[in-house]
Amino acid sequence: MRDCFLGTKTKDYDIEVYGLSYRQIVQILRNARFHTDLVGQSFGTVKVNNTVDVSIPRTESKTGNGHKEFDVISDPNLDPKTAFARRDFTINAIGIRLKDGGSNEVVDYFGGRTDLRSKILRAPTEAFCEDPLRVLRGMQFTARFGFDMEPHTVALCRQVLPEFAALSAERVWAEWEKWALKGQYPGKGLQLLQDTGWLECFPELAALVGVQQNPLYHPEGDVFTHTKLTCDAAAAIAAEMQLERSERTILMFAALCHDFGKPATTVMQDGRWRSPNHAAEGEPLARRFLSKLQCPNKIIEHVPILVREHLAHTAIPRDTVPDFAAVRRLAVRLEPSNIRMWSAVCRSDALGSTTGKERHRISTWDEIAEKLDIRESKTKPVLQGRDLIAWGYPPGPSMGKILQEVYEQQLDGKITTLNEAKAWLDKSS
């Protein structure tokens, strides 16, 4: 019902049935020839036609730490208010009671509609504390809807902080993934982690707080503030580019991790805060952070490389146009990622500063890559091993060395065709 009152589309529908047992519900659905999936039967839930969850009300009693240690008791005769009290937030504790004749009634025991209008996240009851994962759900809800968490719920989040270690990495990743895929205000989600004390559960992020930056380029404040703004910019750019799921996830985590190297490298030099080599230092930290989250390998393959290269465009003076060789070599270093995604990360970083302008001409690199047809992938080698074999070169380690030497010449623009590669080899031998 939350999405209905927010006026947004949803693909998830939940129906809670009172007065019927689980077996009776399944039988009625099958008699009506609905496709039923019983994967949630231990929780009194059946999925219908892969889109609708039909369940009976239940209570949960915490038996240990973490997200899994619960006794779940399904009770079709449970009082509805007691059932709704188990929801994570009031905005998710709203329902519609279906009545004969179509005179449906809104069920809202805990003021969820008022909180929706006020853009507030609030725990319905103290039972919120029985599931510490709800803190991370609050993080991604805040990122998605731009809501603020009211003080008492913030206090409840702090109360369950010691139980973070008992949460499964799989469930933690699921909430971070929603932060990346659905967040319109991802910086607010990060701020909620700080407000609740849960930022300390992610040391690479916590280390950004208080790290100083040169106010000439970063008047917005410390690195954590810059990171929040960069993530907000990345979300807007992802929407603008209409990125598909995996690319959006890669961009969002590259924005999140891009300055992980600053805490270890930031020093005062010549009266200014500087962070020399922080991009390279951030690469292993990003890899470690993502590995601990147990995110998909594709994300880990792309994000640390984008972190390492996010300042590549600053290697030349800001008003200088890069030569073709520099752009070609960047495309090679970025593999398996590409200049299109790199450009999105760099734009996000630039917009994450409140100076309101780019310090370097990122778009120029993008335009050259487009001209060279390497915006999506690196330059394709003109010379292949089969060519060398056809020319009488023996297979072996030396062949790989020859191929690399020719490819280096190609990246520098000195070789552009197979015939030119043959001529260069004849001259070099």
C-alpha positions, 0 to 999 in steps of 0.5 A: 500500500505504501507505493499506492499512496505514494503514487508510484508503480509496483510489481509487488503485491501482498495479500494477508488472509485472516480466518483461513489456514495455509492449507485452505488458502492453497486449496482455494487458489489451486481450485481456481487454477492459479499457479502456486509456489510454496517456497514460503510455506514455513512462513505461511506464504504462498506465491501466486503466478510469481507476482502476488504473495498470499499469506496468513498473519504471523508473529515472530519471537527472537531466539538469538542474534541476527536476522535468522534466529526467530520462531515464526508462528502463523496464526489465521486468527491473529488480531490484525493490529498485532500482525501489523505491529511486526512491520518494519516501518509505519509506512509499510504497516498500511493495508486495505481491508477488502469488503463485499460490495467494494466498500474497502477500508484503509487499515492504518493503526500506526499513522503510516499515511501521516508519516508518508505525507511527512516523509518520516521513517518510524518504527511501529513498536519496540518490536523493531529491535527484533530484526537488526536488518531493518536498520539497513532497510531504513538506509535504502528506504531513505535513499529511495524516498528521501525520507528522514528517520525520527529520533526514537527510531534512530535510537532503536537502530543504535540499540541493535548496533552490536547485532550487525555482526550476526547478519548474513552477508547475503542479506546485507548485500541485498539492502545495499543493492537496493540502495544502488538500484533504487536510490534517488537520494543515496547520500541520505542513505549514507547519512542515516548510517552515520546518524544511527552509528551503523557507519562503523560497520563499514570501516572504509566508509567510516574512515572518510568522516573528517578527512579534510580536502582543499576548500578551493576544489571541495568547499562542500567539506570533508570526504564523506560529505563529498562522497554523499554528493558524488553518489547523488550525482551518480544516481542522477547520471544513471537515470540520465543514461538509462543504465541497465541494472548491472551498469547502474550498480557498478556506477553507484559503487564506483561513486561510493568507493572512489575516494577510499584512498584519501584517509591514508594519503591526505597530508598538509603540503605547502599550506594545502590539503593534498591526497597524492596517489589516492586513486591507486591506494583506493583500488584494493580498499574498494575490492576489500569492501565489495568482497566483504559485502559478497557482491557479484563478481562482475561488480568487483571486476569493474569497480576497483578499476574505475576507482583506480582510474578516476583521476586519469584525466588529470594527468594532463593540464586542464585545458589540454586536449588528450592525444589519441594514444592517451585515450587508447591506453586508458581504454586498455587500462579500464578493461573489463570496464570502458570509457563510457562508464569511466566518464560517468564516474568522473562526471559524478566526482566533479558534480560531487563538489559544490564548486559547480564546475568541472576542473578538467574536460572529461567530455573531451576524452569521451568525444575522442573515444567515440571518434576512435570507436573505443568508448565501449571497449579497447582498441582491437589488435590488428595483428593476431597469432594466426597471422604470425603463424601464416608468416612462418613465426613459430608458436611459443612465448616469443609470439606473445611478446611480438603481439604485445610489441605490435599492439603497443605500436598500434596504441601509439598510432604508429600501426593501423593496418595488418600490412603496416604491422608486417612492414614493422616486423620485417624492419625490426627483425 
